[in-house]
Amino acid sequence: MDYDLMMPSIENTQNPTVYVKGLEKLKWVKMLIGEEICILNLDDFNCSNIDPLYKTDTNTNLCNYHCCKYRCALKNVILLRNFVKLNLVNKEDNENV
């Protein structure tokens, strides 16, 4: 991924917040985009590991290649986004997540 292309997207967003899962990802993202943008670690909000999120979600099958035996990165992102929408963001702001 060309991170120079990612920055204009973040900079053009009003009050951007980047959510990450885990301390190592937090450090890595801070190194990439700097500390002037709000970066939150979902572990600080008691977000469970991805396994329980997979067990509670039986409806999201987005990827024909990873539907059964492998983990799909797209599904991981959607499960974590749903956690944020349900637990961290005001209902009025859900459209922006």
C-alpha positions in Angstrom: 0.0 0.0 0.0 1.2 3.5 -0.9 0.9 5.3 2.4 1.4 8.7 0.7 -2.1 8.0 -0.9 -3.6 7.2 2.5 -2.7 10.5 4.2 -4.9 12.8 2.0 -7.9 10.6 2.8 -7.3 10.9 6.5 -6.4 14.6 6.3 -9.6 15.4 4.4 -11.8 13.8 7.1 -13.1 16.1 9.8 -11.9 14.9 13.2 -10.5 11.6 11.9 -10.2 8.7 14.3 -8.2 5.6 13.4 -9.1 2.4 15.3 -6.5 -0.4 15.7 -6.5 -3.7 17.5 -3.4 -4.3 19.6 -0.5 -2.4 20.9 1.9 -3.4 18.1 -0.5 -2.1 15.5 -1.0 1.1 17.5 2.8 1.7 17.5 3.1 0.9 13.8 0.2 3.2 12.7 1.5 6.0 14.9 4.9 5.7 13.1 3.1 5.8 9.7 0.7 8.6 10.2 2.0 10.5 13.2 0.4 11.4 16.5 -1.6 14.4 15.4 -4.4 12.1 14.4 -6.5 10.3 17.0 -5.5 6.6 17.1 -7.4 4.4 19.5 -6.6 0.9 20.5 -9.7 -1.3 20.7 -8.1 -3.4 23.4 -8.4 -0.3 25.7 -12.2 -0.6 25.2 -12.4 -4.3 26.2 -12.9 -5.4 22.6 -12.5 -9.2 22.6 -10.2 -11.1 20.4 -11.5 -11.8 16.9 -12.5 -15.4 17.7 -15.5 -14.6 19.9 -16.6 -12.0 17.3 -16.5 -14.7 14.6 -18.7 -17.0 16.8 -21.3 -14.3 17.4 -21.5 -13.3 13.7 -23.0 -15.9 11.4 -24.4 -13.6 8.8 -21.3 -11.9 7.3 -19.8 -14.0 4.5 -18.2 -11.5 2.2 -15.4 -13.5 0.7 -15.9 -16.6 -1.5 -12.3 -17.6 -1.0 -12.2 -17.6 2.8 -15.8 -18.5 3.8 -15.0 -21.7 5.6 -11.5 -22.5 6.7 -9.5 -19.2 6.6 -10.0 -15.8 8.2 -10.9 -13.1 5.8 -9.3 -9.6 6.5 -12.4 -7.9 5.1 -14.6 -9.8 7.6 -12.2 -9.0 10.4 -12.5 -5.3 9.6 -16.3 -5.5 9.4 -16.6 -7.3 12.8 -14.3 -4.7 14.4 -16.3 -1.9 12.8 -19.5 -3.4 14.2 -17.9 -3.5 17.7 -17.1 0.2 17.4 -20.5 1.1 16.2 -22.2 -0.8 19.0 -19.9 0.1 21.8 -18.0 3.3 21.2 -19.8 5.6 18.8 -22.9 7.6 19.4 -25.9 6.4 17.3 -26.0 9.7 15.4 -22.4 9.1 14.3 -22.9 5.5 13.0 -23.2 6.6 9.4 -19.6 8.0 9.5 -17.9 4.8 10.7 
